[in-house]
C-alpha cells in the first residue's frame, strides 16, 4: 500500500496525508487515496502528478462548481483549473 509523502502530510494534516473519506469528511482518512505529491507540485495540485487524492479533490471541486458537462467530463479543463487554483486569492 502506498503511503502519503511528506508533502501529502502537509496538504492533508487532518487526515494523516490521505484524502478525507467523504462519508465522514474532514474526520477520517480514505486510506485508498494517499497524497503522493512532492514539493514540485502546484500549490493546489489537481492530480497532474498522478496523485489520486488531489485528482479526487479537483473532481469534487468541479462537481460542486458545476464544471462537469452532461456527459460527466470537465467542460473546460483549463478554466476549471484556473478557478480551482484561484480559490481564496
N, C-alpha and C positions, 0 to 999 in steps of 0.2 A: 504494500500500500504506500502511495506517495504521501510524503509529509509536507506541511507548509514550509516555505522558505522563511528566512529572517524578514524579508520584505512582506511576505504574506502575514506574518505575525503582527507587523506594524499596521497593515491595512485592515485586518480583522481582529483587533485585540480582544474584543468582547466575545469572540467565538474561537479563540485559540488558533487563528490563522485559517479558519475554514469559512466558506460562505455560510450564512445563517440558514438553519433548517426553516423553511418557510411555514411549516406548521407550528413552529414555536419561535418565530422571527425574533432576532436580537437576543435570544436567551440560550439557544442550543446550536451547536455546530452541525452542519451537514458534512459528515466525515467522508462523503464521496466527492466533495468539492474543495480540496485544499487549494489555497492560493500559492502558486508557484512562481509568482512574479520576482523579478530582480530589480536592482537599482536602475537598470536601463529602461524599464517600462515607463509609460506615461503616468503622470500622477493619478489620472482616472483611467486606468487600463480597461480596455473593452474586450480583452481576451486575445488580442492580436499575437501575443507571445505564446499562445497555446494554453493559457490559464483558464480552466473551465469555471473557476469561481468568479473571475472578473467577467468572463463571457456571459455567465448567468446574471450577474449584476447589470450588465449592459442590456441584456434581453428584458429583464424586469423593468428597467427604466423605459425602454422602447414600448413595452406593453402599457405601462401606466401613462406615458406621454402621448399615446396614440400614434406612434411611429411605425406601426405594422399595417400593411395593406390587407385587403380582403383575403389574399392568398397566404397570409401569415409571414410574408417576407418584409423586411425593412423597406419602407417607402423610398427613402433617400439616405443611404448609409452615411455619407459624408455630412449631411445636415444633422442627422441624428447624433453622430459622434460629436459634432460641434456643440450641440445643445447639451449633451451628456457631460462634456468636459468643461463647459462654462457654468455649470450649476454653482451657485454661491459666489460667482465673480460679478 
